């Protein structure tokens, strides 16, 4: 069930409140490029910090690395990206619009073109008399491959030898470091290597705001295990990722786990599931993909590099290439899901409506705002603000009526407003107003830090 608000309204709120800016705006923008504003940068950082904490720091299994964006081109030959990382694309001969064939078919008919050959997709476009979404004509080129990797050159010469690619996923930086991690850690199977970083894909049809962009961040884990135990670990990671999303407060009715059927599976995968969200612009959109990739990646790199990427089992003395389960999620997709799920408008009285972002306090950009009732209370209120700001992201606001200040903070998702009033100096207490319930609690000033810390924990 998609959320009850339309997408344009949510996007407009995110743009106007400082979550997302148009990229290169003063030069007229750059198509589908977005910058994250003051609040957006903080939300993104909070998402990444939580993922890192849950999947790396506190995980009994995993370690983290940070590999380079530019890699030896042999990496992409071995991984299959140079040959195979291509979407089927068709051009409209009338208006010259360019579209991803599977998306064109899916949007027009609801049929899935996943796993279909280019010829089969051409046939589907013909048989269903699909028309161009831009000009309404039915006159397409045949589907052809379009490599999604951005190419650039190292050094001053722009020739084939100096060509390199911006990585289209962070995963390969992990596979090529498998031996390094084994050598420099004391890890035994099963264990995972994770990283967060930028990836680049020259998407044919980017869009839906930050859902599909050409430059994005991924949080990927490659979890290595003994062959034969992989399906159990695959289920474990599907559950763990789903629980993570639920713990962020995403509503159950807006989530589903979609298991790929046999036809849709990559030839090397034993199982793949997507955690999907009911975005307001589509039925369901992928947020997190979890795949059992068997020994495909380490096997390919082993073969191509001539370096053994094996594991010597200390218990059985067997040598084998571990199997790998990969949970991979985009930061921008998670960001968008969180914002779509949190956005709400409430009619408080006939004339009073508030916009409120019901963000989980752990990801909310601003955790608390100190609001003195009068400017005369600036000094003690600022002292409290300074004290809290050392612990979590806190703001100070003394402009406008207290009601307006509450509304401003509701609209950006601040979970707590702390009102410093004239009694505060005599009774040593402040009023803490909670965003969702709007309940107000009187709390001793020396207890405020702890009160909020407990409530913003994940
Ligand atoms: P899609 O089918 O939507 O193109 P995909 O199956 O190609 O996605 P993966 O290669 O599995 O995606 O990437 C893992 C995750 O990275 C996705 O689940 C998504 O969250 C994110 N992601 C992939 N492509 C993009 C993009 N162009 N913009 C933003 N996030 C992306």
Boltz pocket constraint, residues with backbone or C-beta under 6 A from the ligand:
constraints:
  - pocket:
      binder: B
      contacts: [[A, 169], [A, 201], [A, 203], [A, 210], [A, 211], [A, 212], [A, 213], [A, 214], [A, 216], [A, 217], [A, 218], [A, 286], [A, 287], [A, 288], [A, 289], [A, 328], [A, 329], [A, 330], [A, 331], [A, 332], [A, 333], [A, 334]]
      max_distance: 6.0
